[in-house]
Amino acid sequence: MRMTARLIRPGFLASLLALFGAAGAVAQDPAAAPPPADGIEEGVAVHGHWTITIVRDGKVVERADFQNAVLADGFRHLGILMAGERTPGDWQISLVSDGSEALCGASANCFINEPDLTVTPPDASTGPGVLGLDGSVVAERGGNITRVNTRQRYCAAATAATDCVGATGSSSLTFSAHDPEPIIPVQAGDRIDVMVQLSFIP
């Protein structure tokens, strides 16, 4: 079932806190991994697992699986959100091509935005420490996908969560990015299915 931003956005900060709490709960067996000698726990790492599938004439012609890590700006963004100094808005996936003509529309990127991008907070279907992003876009021209990004829009802390969805006065930042290797070829008319799982793990 598709979940819209307006349904999940008010609980976003709680979901972040749940992610970090769940990540700590899924720690390794103490017998298998002794705690650090100084008693200080290691930090939480955030990883993105991407699956990009190219569908042409109803058939899968290309599939790419890869990992990426969150950028420094992404970690800073999480900290500011948890401090209550920003209001989170929509998520976005962008796919960057290497051609002189963009794959989708007039820009160098194909964008998948909410509500076309389904955002699934941590639950039984994704896992206790996993935020899911899932969507599709059709390429208008041929080219190669050379870079992928997850982005999030945000507003000032005084903005209500529901008002930050699609807000014209909002800002956005790149949460995670990766250059697929090998690059992913696409032809005009191909459907590009993208699934990203952002995992919060110790």
N, C-alpha and C positions, 0 to 999 in steps of 0.2 A: 504494500500500500504506500503511495507517495505521501511523504510528509512535507508540508510547506514550511517556509521559514517562519510564518506567523504562529504555527503550532509549536515549534520547538524553541523559538528564540528566547521567550521569557525564562526558560530553564537552562540557558546556555552556560551561565557561570556555575550553576550547580553541577552541570555535566562536567565542566572542567575539573571542579573539585572532586567529583566522583572518579574521574579518570585518574587523577593523581593518587587518590586513596586506594582505588582498585589496583593500580600498578604496584603500590607498596604491598598490597595483600597477596599478590601473585609472586611473591619472592621465592627464591630457591629454597630447597630443603636445608635447614641449618646444618644438618649432619653432613650434607654434601658440600656446602660452601661456608666455612667459618667466617664470622663477622670480622671486619677490619680491626687490627690491633688497637687503633686509637679510638674505637667505638663510634666513629663517624660513618653514617650510611652514605653510599654513593648516590649521586643525583639521578633524576628520572630522565631517560632519553626518549626523544620523540622521533619515530621513523615513519616514512610513507612508503607503502607498498602499492605500486601502480600496476594495473593490467590494462593495456590498450589493445583493442581488437578492431581490425579493419574488415568490414563486411561489404562485399561487392556482389551485386545481383543475387543477394540472399545467401551467399556463401562466405565463410571466413577465409580470407586470403593472407592475413598477417596477424600475428599475435605477439605482443611484447610484454614481458614481466620484468620489473626492475624495482630496486629500492632507492630511496633518497632520504636525506636527513633534513630536518628543519633548519632554516637559515637563522642567523643571529637575530635579525629583526623579528622573526617569528617567535623566538623565545622571549624577547623583550616585550612583544605584544601580549603574550600570555601573562607575563608578570603584571603588566599594566591593567589588563582585564581583571585579574584576580585582586588587584588593589582597588578596584572600583573606579578607576580614573578614565575608563573608556566604556562605551556601550557597543557591543558587537553587532554587526549587521550581516549581510549576505555573504555566502561563500561563492567562489568562482574558480573554475578551471580554465587555463588558457594553454593553447597548443601553438607553438611558434614554428613557422616554416622558413626555409632557406631561400625560397624563390623570390623573384622580383615582384610577382603577383601573389597576393595573400590567398591562402587556402579558402578562407571564409570571409565574405564581405569585403570591406575596403581596407581593413587594417592588416598588419602582419600576423595577427593571431586569429585562431578560432576560439571563441569564447563559449563556455557552457555556464549559464547563470541560473540561480534559483528564480522561479520554481522548476525550470527544466532540469536543474541539478538537484537530485534528491540527497538530502542530508539526513543521515541516520545517527542519532546519538548512541552512546554505549548502551547496549542491551543484550539480551540473550542471542540475538541473531548475529551481532557483530563481535561480541566479546566484551568483557567488563572494562577493558581499557582501550577500546577502538572506536574512533569516529569515522563513519563511512561517507564518502562522496561518490555519487553514481549518476552518469548522464551520457548523452549522445549528441553528436552534431554531424551534419552532412557536408562534405567538402564540395565547394563550388568550383575549385580548380585543382589541378594536379600539383604535386610538390613533395617535399619531405618534411616530416616533423623532426626538428632538431633540438627543441627545448620544450619542457613542460613546466607549468607552475600551478600551485594552489595559491589563491589570494583570498583575503577577507576584507570586506568593507567595515568601517567602524565610525562612530560618531562621538561627540563630546559626552562626558559622563551625565550631563543633565538631560540628555535625550532619552526618551522612553524606548525600550527595546523594540516595540512594534513600529515606532516611528523611524527607526534606523534601517528598516527593510526597504531597499530601493530608494533611499533618501538621496536627494540631489545635493545636499550640503555635506555629504559624508566624504571621508577619505578612504584609501585602501592601501594595503601593503602586500608584498609577496611573502607568503608564509613558508613555502618550500619551493625548490626548483631543482631541475635535473636536465642533463643533456643525454638523451638515450644513445646508447652505442650497441649495435649499429643504429643509424637513423631509420625512421619509419616511413617508407614510401606510401603515398596516397594518390589516387586518381580522382578526377572529377566525378561526383556522384557517389563516392564511397561513404558509407556510414562509419563514423568513428565512435566506438563505444569505449568509455573511460570509467574505470573504477579505481578509486583511491581509498586506502585504509590507513588512517593516521593512528599509529599505535603508541601509547604512552606506557613505557616499560622501565623497570629499574635497571 
